[in-house]
Amino acid sequence: MTLVNSPAPIRTTELSNSSTPAERLANGIAALASGHAIVLCDNVVRPEWAELVYLAERADVPTTAFVIRHSSGFLQVALPADRCDELGLSAQCGSSPSGIPQCVSVDSSAGIGTGISATDRAATIRLLASSSSAPQSFTRPGHVVPVRVDAGQHSDDKCASASLLLASLAGASPAAVLATLEGISDSTRAAEGPEVARFAREYGLCLVALSDLPRSADTAQRLSDGLGVLVGRLQTWLSRNRPTVGYRTPKLPVSEGKTVEMVRPQRRSVR
């Protein structure tokens, strides 16, 4: 069995072991506000899908490389509809308003190479989150896919809307990166079931479910106000327990009392 040595984000194991929706949400918001990625899923008990989510304005190279490595590599950035209009981000040909409203992919128009590397994509992602960006800040097509989120219009992509809500609760710019988590036992398919929690646990990522999020703007505002102190305390904890980001070899449990150490030079392939 093999597993890539990934430049993992900051481990937050103590925060990821949350049992109640309120705890999971508070921990997830604190992790995002501190620049970490989280795992967003449809259901924590029996998840059918999971997305790696992090704030676009805090996109750094290690986190972006980690998300690329453990996902399909297809990075999307959720943005409000009015911001997409301001940046001239037009819909992809054939996209349906009731489907996933993806825009034409973009790259930063300056300061990057081909656009495909984690370094280049992190730069493009931060530019999408910047209030000073303009239509000419990007070239098209590129390697990062903006997703239009219109609060007044139905869309099949609930995850994009949820990621923007999480960004708002974290006090960040309304822009969030999301990428589908790949399977652990089979990297050719998306992660589901117990392996979602297993992945979050192994990498110390907070796990948040759609059902954990508030269902209205008023509730979200009250929650944001009420969680302010708690999130501040969690951010302080994270800043004091921040290890050095680097390569490491994970050990995954295979049976009671046993572990197997796995090393992979490039892509994960557990057989």
C-alpha positions as CSV (number, residue, x, y, z in Angstrom):
1,M,0.0,0.0,0.0
2,T,1.3,3.5,-0.8
3,L,0.4,7.0,0.1
4,V,1.9,10.3,-0.9
5,N,3.9,12.3,1.5
6,S,1.8,15.5,1.3
7,P,2.6,19.0,2.6
8,A,-0.4,18.8,4.9
9,P,-2.1,21.9,6.4
10,I,-1.8,22.6,10.1
11,R,-3.0,19.7,12.2
12,T,-6.0,20.5,14.3
13,T,-6.7,17.1,15.8
14,E,-8.0,18.4,19.1
15,L,-10.5,20.5,17.2
16,S,-11.7,17.9,14.7
17,N,-13.1,15.5,17.4
18,S,-16.4,17.4,17.6
19,S,-19.6,15.6,18.2
20,T,-22.3,18.3,18.1
21,P,-23.3,20.5,15.1
22,A,-22.5,23.7,17.1
23,E,-19.0,22.4,18.0
24,R,-18.3,21.2,14.5
25,L,-19.3,24.6,13.1
26,A,-17.4,26.7,15.6
27,N,-14.3,24.6,15.1
28,G,-14.6,24.7,11.3
29,I,-15.1,28.5,11.3
30,A,-12.0,29.0,13.6
31,A,-9.9,26.7,11.4
32,L,-10.9,28.5,8.2
33,A,-10.2,31.9,9.8
34,S,-6.8,30.7,10.7
35,G,-6.0,29.7,7.2
36,H,-6.6,26.0,7.4
37,A,-8.7,23.8,5.1
38,I,-11.7,21.9,6.3
39,V,-13.8,18.9,5.1
40,L,-17.3,19.9,4.1
41,C,-19.7,16.9,3.6
42,D,-23.4,16.3,3.2
43,N,-23.8,14.2,6.3
44,V,-21.3,13.3,9.0
45,V,-22.9,9.9,9.7
46,R,-23.1,8.5,6.2
47,P,-21.5,11.1,3.8
48,E,-22.1,10.6,0.1
49,W,-19.6,13.3,-0.9
50,A,-17.0,15.6,0.6
51,E,-15.3,18.7,-0.4
52,L,-12.0,20.2,0.8
53,V,-12.7,23.9,1.5
54,Y,-10.5,26.8,2.4
55,L,-10.6,30.6,2.2
56,A,-9.6,32.1,-1.1
57,E,-8.0,35.2,0.5
58,R,-5.8,32.9,2.7
59,A,-4.8,30.5,-0.2
60,D,-1.1,29.7,0.3
61,V,1.0,27.2,-1.6
62,P,1.2,24.4,1.0
63,T,-2.6,24.3,1.4
64,T,-3.3,24.6,-2.3
65,A,-0.8,21.8,-3.0
66,F,-2.3,19.6,-0.3
67,V,-5.9,20.1,-1.7
68,I,-4.7,19.4,-5.3
69,R,-3.0,16.2,-4.1
70,H,-6.0,14.8,-2.3
71,S,-8.7,15.8,-4.7
72,S,-9.4,15.5,-8.4
73,G,-7.2,18.6,-8.8
74,F,-10.1,20.5,-10.1
75,L,-10.2,23.7,-8.0
76,Q,-13.3,25.9,-8.0
77,V,-13.7,29.3,-6.3
78,A,-17.2,30.2,-5.2
79,L,-18.0,33.9,-5.7
80,P,-21.1,36.0,-5.3
81,A,-23.0,36.6,-8.5
82,D,-22.5,40.4,-8.4
83,R,-18.7,39.9,-7.9
84,C,-18.6,37.6,-11.0
85,D,-20.3,40.4,-13.0
86,E,-17.8,43.0,-11.8
87,L,-14.9,40.8,-12.8
88,G,-16.4,39.9,-16.2
89,L,-16.6,36.2,-15.3
90,S,-19.0,34.9,-17.9
91,A,-20.8,31.5,-17.7
92,Q,-19.3,28.5,-19.4
93,C,-20.9,27.6,-22.7
94,G,-23.9,25.3,-22.2
95,S,-24.1,25.9,-18.4
96,S,-27.6,25.7,-16.9
97,P,-28.9,28.2,-14.3
98,S,-30.4,25.3,-12.4
99,G,-27.1,23.3,-12.5
100,I,-23.7,24.2,-11.2
101,P,-23.1,27.7,-12.5
102,Q,-19.4,27.5,-13.5
103,C,-17.7,30.4,-15.2
104,V,-15.0,30.4,-17.8
105,S,-11.7,29.4,-16.1
106,V,-9.1,32.0,-15.3
107,D,-5.5,32.6,-14.6
108,S,-3.8,35.7,-13.1
109,S,-2.7,37.9,-15.9
110,A,0.6,38.7,-14.3
111,G,3.2,37.2,-12.0
112,I,2.7,33.5,-12.8
113,G,4.0,30.8,-15.1
114,T,1.8,28.4,-17.0
115,G,-0.9,28.7,-14.4
116,I,-1.1,25.0,-13.5
117,S,1.2,24.8,-10.5
118,A,0.0,25.1,-6.9
119,T,2.0,28.3,-6.7
120,D,0.3,29.8,-9.8
121,R,-3.2,28.6,-8.8
122,A,-2.8,30.0,-5.3
123,A,-1.9,33.4,-6.7
124,T,-4.9,33.3,-9.0
125,I,-7.2,32.2,-6.2
126,R,-6.0,35.1,-4.0
127,L,-6.6,37.5,-6.9
128,L,-10.2,36.3,-7.2
129,A,-10.7,37.1,-3.5
130,S,-9.1,40.6,-3.8
131,S,-11.4,43.6,-3.8
132,S,-8.8,45.4,-6.0
133,S,-9.0,42.9,-8.8
134,A,-10.6,43.9,-12.1
135,P,-11.6,42.0,-15.4
136,Q,-8.1,42.7,-16.8
137,S,-6.5,41.1,-13.8
138,F,-7.2,37.7,-15.4
139,T,-6.6,35.8,-18.6
140,R,-9.2,33.3,-20.0
141,P,-9.3,30.3,-20.2
142,G,-7.1,29.3,-17.3
143,H,-6.7,26.7,-14.5
144,V,-9.1,28.0,-11.8
145,V,-12.8,27.7,-12.2
146,P,-15.0,30.4,-10.6
147,V,-18.5,29.3,-9.5
148,R,-21.3,31.9,-9.5
149,V,-23.4,31.9,-6.3
150,D,-26.7,33.7,-6.7
151,A,-28.6,33.8,-3.4
152,G,-31.9,34.5,-5.2
153,Q,-31.6,31.6,-7.7
154,H,-31.8,27.9,-7.2
155,S,-28.7,25.9,-7.9
156,D,-27.7,22.3,-7.6
157,D,-24.4,23.3,-6.1
158,K,-25.2,23.6,-2.4
159,C,-21.6,23.2,-1.5
160,A,-20.6,26.5,-3.2
161,S,-23.3,28.4,-1.3
162,A,-22.3,26.7,2.0
163,S,-18.6,27.6,1.4
164,L,-19.5,31.3,1.0
165,L,-21.5,31.2,4.1
166,L,-18.6,29.7,6.0
167,A,-16.3,32.4,4.6
168,S,-18.7,35.0,5.8
169,L,-19.0,33.5,9.3
170,A,-15.2,33.4,9.4
171,G,-15.1,37.2,8.7
172,A,-13.3,36.7,5.4
173,S,-13.9,38.0,1.8
174,P,-16.8,36.3,0.1
175,A,-14.7,33.8,-1.8
176,A,-13.9,30.1,-1.0
177,V,-12.0,27.3,-2.7
178,L,-13.6,23.9,-3.0
179,A,-12.4,20.6,-4.5
180,T,-13.9,17.2,-4.3
181,L,-12.1,14.8,-2.0
182,E,-10.8,11.7,-3.7
183,G,-11.2,8.2,-2.3
184,I,-8.6,6.7,0.0
185,S,-9.1,3.1,-1.0
186,D,-9.7,4.0,-4.6
187,S,-8.3,7.3,-5.9
188,T,-10.3,7.0,-9.1
189,R,-13.5,7.8,-7.4
190,A,-14.8,10.4,-4.9
191,A,-14.5,9.8,-1.2
192,E,-17.6,8.6,0.6
193,G,-18.8,6.8,3.7
194,P,-16.4,6.2,6.6
195,E,-13.3,7.2,4.6
196,V,-14.4,10.9,4.8
197,A,-14.1,11.0,8.6
198,R,-11.0,8.8,8.4
199,F,-9.3,11.3,6.1
200,A,-10.3,14.3,8.3
201,R,-9.1,12.4,11.4
202,E,-5.8,11.4,9.8
203,Y,-4.9,14.9,8.7
204,G,-6.4,16.7,11.6
205,L,-9.0,18.6,9.6
206,C,-12.3,19.8,11.0
207,L,-15.3,18.0,9.6
208,V,-18.4,20.1,9.0
209,A,-21.8,19.0,7.5
210,L,-24.2,21.0,5.5
211,S,-26.8,20.4,8.2
212,D,-24.5,22.1,10.7
213,L,-24.9,25.4,8.9
214,P,-27.6,28.0,9.8
215,R,-30.5,28.0,7.3
216,S,-31.3,31.7,7.2
217,A,-29.3,35.0,7.1
218,D,-30.8,36.1,10.4
219,T,-29.8,32.9,12.1
220,A,-26.3,33.2,10.5
221,Q,-25.9,36.7,11.9
222,R,-26.9,35.7,15.4
223,L,-24.7,32.7,15.2
224,S,-21.8,34.8,14.0
225,D,-22.2,37.3,16.9
226,G,-22.6,34.5,19.4
227,L,-19.6,32.5,18.2
228,G,-17.3,35.6,18.1
229,V,-15.6,34.9,21.5
230,L,-15.4,31.2,21.0
231,V,-13.9,31.5,17.5
232,G,-11.4,34.0,18.9
233,R,-10.3,31.5,21.6
234,L,-10.0,28.7,19.1
235,Q,-7.9,30.9,16.8
236,T,-5.6,31.7,19.8
237,W,-5.3,28.0,20.5
238,L,-4.4,27.3,16.9
239,S,-1.8,30.1,16.8
240,R,-0.1,28.6,19.9
241,N,-0.2,25.0,18.6
242,R,0.9,25.7,15.1
243,P,3.5,23.1,14.0
244,T,5.8,23.6,11.0
245,V,4.2,22.7,7.7
246,G,6.2,20.0,5.9
247,Y,6.3,16.5,4.5
248,R,5.4,13.6,6.7
249,T,4.5,10.0,6.5
250,P,1.1,9.2,7.9
251,K,0.2,6.0,9.7
252,L,-3.3,4.7,9.1
253,P,-5.0,2.1,11.3
254,V,-5.7,-1.2,9.6
255,S,-6.9,-3.2,12.6
256,E,-6.9,-3.0,16.3
257,G,-3.4,-2.7,17.7
258,K,-1.8,-2.5,14.3
259,T,-0.8,0.3,12.0
260,V,0.7,0.3,8.6
261,E,3.2,3.0,7.5
262,M,2.7,4.0,3.9
263,V,4.9,6.0,1.5
264,R,4.1,7.0,-2.0
265,P,6.4,9.0,-4.4
266,Q,3.6,10.6,-6.4
267,R,-0.1,9.7,-6.3
268,R,-2.1,7.7,-3.7
269,S,-3.0,4.2,-4.8
270,V,-4.1,2.0,-1.9
271,R,-4.6,-1.5,-3.0
